[in-house]
Amino acid sequence: MPNRIAYLPLNTYPEAPPDSAIMSAVGLSAALNCGLTVATFAADVPKTASAAGGFLLNVEAMAQAVEERSKTECARLQSLIQGAAGVGLGTSFLNHQVMLGAATQAATIEARNHDLALLPWSADTLSAQDMAQSLVFGAGVPVILVPASSGVGSVNHIAVAWDGSRVAARALCDALPLLAAEGLVSVVTVRDEKSPGGSGIAQTLATALERRGYSAKAVNITLDGRSIAGALQDTALAEGAQLLAMGGFGHSRLRDFILGGATKGIFADLRMPVLLSH
């Protein structure tokens, strides 16, 4: 059977994601039995002197300092991951230096050479947010956001947010190959949200999955004042799932992303590994 390879991009400018989130992503790769490609992106800063307030700024020296800090951080992260991954994970490293603002596009293209992407998540880290939005809507591969608090030993239970839509079906198909043998699928439907498939769609999908040889159950929930993202994560965690799979809603307008409510909620309050497919 071919090896499954996950892609882990780390942009170090203006700052890298927290070490704890990076380590959680490395651990999830092992839990999914994936090899791992780690790509680090150092900043290449234009070096053109400019005048400000009558003074000539030494932009070249400032740019050089930024580049050196970024390269040093790339080296530190590679050492950190090598120490954690050991020899059993099958980790390889790609080191890039790209112009400011180009790391997300470069990573989006490079991710297409892999089975999925793992993104260490921090709602307070701009580079992590930009990377997530670019890959979710542009890479064409499953993207898993991984919070720092994640400690997954195996993935034998996944929850799927199901409304019968195209993106939900895409998320389901992307998530099923990651499920351990004899694993369980919880099909989660929000009753007070409109669904194109009508009522009973969770049980319909659960029955179809059982016919395909999966263990599956339907879980129907109501929001009860919660956000969709909060209710889905609450339910997935309560059911014992290690991974929540859902469709990523949104589109780009120039460089601004307009996100659907559930996707925006996940980005704002990530509590567990969430696979987003678009």
Buried (B, 14 or more C-beta within 10 A) or exposed (E): EEEBBBBBBBBBBEBBBBBBBBBBBBBBBBBBBBBBBBBBBBBBBEEEEEEEEEEEEEBEEEBEEBBEBBBEBBEBBBEBBBEBBEEEBBBEBEEBBBEBEBBBEBBBEBBEEBBBBBBBBBEEBEBBBBBBBBBBBBBEBBBBBBBBEBEBEEBBBBBBBBBBBEBBBBBBEBBBEBBBEEBBBBBBBBEEBEBEBEEEBBBBBBBEBEEEEBBBBBBBBEBEEBBBBBBBBBBBBEBEBBBBBBBBBBEEEEEEBEBBEBBBBBBEEBBBBBBBBB
